[in-house]
């Protein structure tokens, strides 16, 4: 018992050190858990980043494809505009086509009316 009374101070110091070591061990264990959680979150964020980068590349490729299609359509429209018929020439053709068809007067004979309708149908069929 004499040993315990004389070394009370040392027992208190050793007990305190054991308490500090136990507290530090618990803190280290908690920090290890936080580190593993942070690593998992980092892996998840890296996966999301890779997915978003892939989606961005796909969107960029789709944009280039759409631009190419628009350019092709614009070229076709320019080609169609270049091939558009002359409106004056078409107008003259229409006028000459229907100028020769004379509308019969109200009191005309049946033969004249029949001839008018036959010409009208023949011209419309062309």
C-alpha positions as a Markdown table, in Angstrom:
| # | Residue | x | y | z |
|---|---|---|---|---|
| 1 | Unk | 0.0 | 0.0 | 0.0 |
| 2 | Unk | 2.9 | 2.2 | 0.6 |
| 3 | Unk | 3.7 | 2.0 | -3.1 |
| 4 | Unk | 0.2 | 3.3 | -4.1 |
| 5 | Unk | 0.4 | 6.2 | -1.6 |
| 6 | Unk | 3.8 | 7.2 | -2.7 |
| 7 | Unk | 3.1 | 6.9 | -6.4 |
| 8 | Unk | -0.4 | 8.5 | -6.4 |
| 9 | Unk | 0.9 | 11.3 | -8.5 |
| 10 | Unk | 2.3 | 8.8 | -11.0 |
| 11 | Unk | -1.0 | 6.9 | -11.1 |
| 12 | Unk | -2.9 | 10.1 | -11.8 |
| 13 | Unk | -0.4 | 11.0 | -14.6 |
| 14 | Unk | -0.7 | 7.5 | -16.1 |
| 15 | Unk | -4.5 | 7.5 | -15.8 |
| 16 | Unk | -4.6 | 10.9 | -17.4 |
| 17 | Unk | -2.3 | 9.8 | -20.2 |
| 18 | Unk | -4.5 | 6.7 | -20.7 |
| 19 | Unk | -7.6 | 8.9 | -20.9 |
| 20 | Unk | -5.9 | 11.2 | -23.4 |
| 21 | Unk | -4.8 | 8.2 | -25.5 |
| 22 | Unk | -8.3 | 6.7 | -25.4 |
| 23 | Unk | -9.7 | 10.0 | -26.5 |
| 24 | Unk | -7.2 | 10.3 | -29.3 |
| 25 | Unk | -7.9 | 6.8 | -30.4 |
| 26 | Unk | -11.7 | 7.5 | -30.6 |
| 27 | Unk | -10.9 | 10.7 | -32.5 |
| 28 | Unk | -8.7 | 8.8 | -35.0 |
| 29 | Unk | -11.4 | 6.2 | -35.4 |
| 30 | Unk | -14.0 | 8.9 | -36.1 |
| 31 | Unk | -11.7 | 10.7 | -38.6 |
| 32 | Unk | -11.1 | 7.4 | -40.4 |
| 33 | Unk | -14.8 | 7.1 | -40.9 |
| 34 | Unk | -15.0 | 10.6 | -42.2 |
| 35 | Unk | -12.2 | 10.0 | -44.6 |
| 36 | Unk | -13.9 | 6.9 | -46.0 |
| 37 | Unk | -17.1 | 8.9 | -46.4 |
| 38 | Unk | -15.2 | 11.6 | -48.2 |
| 39 | Unk | -13.5 | 9.1 | -50.5 |
| 40 | Unk | -16.9 | 7.6 | -51.4 |
| 41 | Unk | -18.3 | 11.1 | -52.1 |
| 42 | Unk | -15.3 | 11.8 | -54.2 |
| 43 | Unk | -15.8 | 8.6 | -56.3 |
| 44 | Unk | -19.5 | 9.5 | -56.7 |
| 45 | Unk | -18.7 | 13.0 | -57.8 |
| 46 | Unk | -16.1 | 11.7 | -60.3 |
| 47 | Unk | -18.7 | 9.4 | -61.8 |
| 48 | Unk | -21.2 | 12.2 | -62.2 |
| 49 | Unk | -18.5 | 14.4 | -63.7 |
| 50 | Unk | -17.6 | 11.6 | -66.2 |
| 51 | Unk | -21.3 | 11.2 | -67.1 |
| 52 | Unk | -21.7 | 15.0 | -67.6 |
| 53 | Unk | -18.6 | 15.2 | -69.8 |
| 54 | Unk | -19.9 | 12.3 | -71.9 |
| 55 | Unk | -23.3 | 14.0 | -72.2 |
| 56 | Unk | -21.6 | 17.2 | -73.2 |
| 57 | Unk | -19.6 | 15.4 | -75.9 |
| 58 | Unk | -22.8 | 13.8 | -77.2 |
| 59 | Unk | -24.6 | 17.1 | -77.3 |
| 60 | Unk | -21.7 | 18.7 | -79.1 |
| 61 | Unk | -21.7 | 15.9 | -81.7 |
| 62 | Unk | -25.5 | 16.3 | -82.1 |
| 63 | Unk | -25.0 | 20.1 | -82.6 |
| 64 | Unk | -22.4 | 19.6 | -85.3 |
| 65 | Unk | -24.7 | 17.0 | -87.0 |
| 66 | Unk | -27.7 | 19.5 | -86.9 |
| 67 | Unk | -25.5 | 22.3 | -88.2 |
| 68 | Unk | -24.4 | 20.0 | -91.1 |
| 69 | Unk | -28.0 | 19.1 | -91.9 |
| 70 | Unk | -29.0 | 22.8 | -91.8 |
| 71 | Unk | -26.2 | 23.7 | -94.1 |
| 72 | Unk | -27.3 | 21.0 | -96.5 |
| 73 | Unk | -30.8 | 22.2 | -96.5 |
| 74 | Unk | -29.7 | 25.8 | -97.1 |
| 75 | Unk | -27.6 | 24.6 | -100.1 |
| 76 | Unk | -30.7 | 22.8 | -101.5 |
| 77 | Unk | -32.8 | 25.9 | -100.9 |
| 78 | Unk | -30.3 | 28.0 | -102.8 |
| 79 | Unk | -30.3 | 25.4 | -105.6 |
| 80 | Unk | -34.1 | 25.6 | -105.7 |
| 81 | Unk | -34.0 | 29.4 | -105.8 |
| 82 | Unk | -31.6 | 29.3 | -108.7 |
| 83 | Unk | -33.9 | 26.9 | -110.6 |
| 84 | Unk | -37.1 | 28.9 | -109.9 |
| 85 | Unk | -38.9 | 29.6 | -113.2 |
| 86 | Unk | -39.1 | 33.2 | -114.5 |
| 87 | Unk | -42.5 | 34.5 | -113.3 |
| 88 | Unk | -42.9 | 36.7 | -116.3 |
| 89 | Unk | -42.6 | 33.7 | -118.6 |
| 90 | Unk | -45.0 | 31.7 | -116.6 |
| 91 | Unk | -47.5 | 34.5 | -116.5 |
| 92 | Unk | -47.3 | 34.9 | -120.3 |
| 93 | Unk | -47.9 | 31.2 | -120.8 |
| 94 | Unk | -51.0 | 31.3 | -118.5 |
| 95 | Unk | -52.4 | 34.3 | -120.3 |
| 96 | Unk | -51.9 | 32.7 | -123.8 |
| 97 | Unk | -53.3 | 29.4 | -122.6 |
| 98 | Unk | -56.6 | 30.8 | -121.4 |
| 99 | Unk | -56.8 | 33.8 | -123.8 |
| 100 | Unk | -58.0 | 31.6 | -126.7 |
| 101 | Unk | -60.9 | 30.2 | -124.7 |
| 102 | Unk | -63.7 | 32.7 | -125.3 |
| 103 | Unk | -66.6 | 32.7 | -122.9 |
| 104 | Unk | -69.9 | 32.3 | -124.8 |
| 105 | Unk | -72.5 | 35.0 | -124.5 |
| 106 | Unk | -75.6 | 34.3 | -122.5 |
| 107 | Unk | -77.8 | 33.7 | -125.5 |
| 108 | Unk | -75.3 | 31.5 | -127.4 |
| 109 | Unk | -76.1 | 28.3 | -129.1 |
| 110 | Unk | -75.6 | 24.9 | -127.4 |
| 111 | Unk | -72.7 | 24.1 | -129.8 |
| 112 | Unk | -70.8 | 27.2 | -128.8 |
| 113 | Unk | -71.4 | 26.4 | -125.1 |
| 114 | Unk | -70.3 | 22.8 | -125.6 |
| 115 | Unk | -67.2 | 23.9 | -127.5 |
| 116 | Unk | -66.3 | 26.3 | -124.6 |
| 117 | Unk | -66.6 | 23.7 | -121.9 |
| 118 | Unk | -64.7 | 21.1 | -124.0 |
| 119 | Unk | -61.8 | 23.6 | -124.5 |
| 120 | Unk | -61.9 | 24.5 | -120.8 |
| 121 | Unk | -61.6 | 20.9 | -119.7 |
| 122 | Unk | -58.9 | 20.2 | -122.3 |
| 123 | Unk | -56.8 | 23.1 | -121.1 |
| 124 | Unk | -57.3 | 22.2 | -117.5 |
| 125 | Unk | -56.2 | 18.7 | -118.2 |
| 126 | Unk | -52.9 | 19.8 | -119.7 |
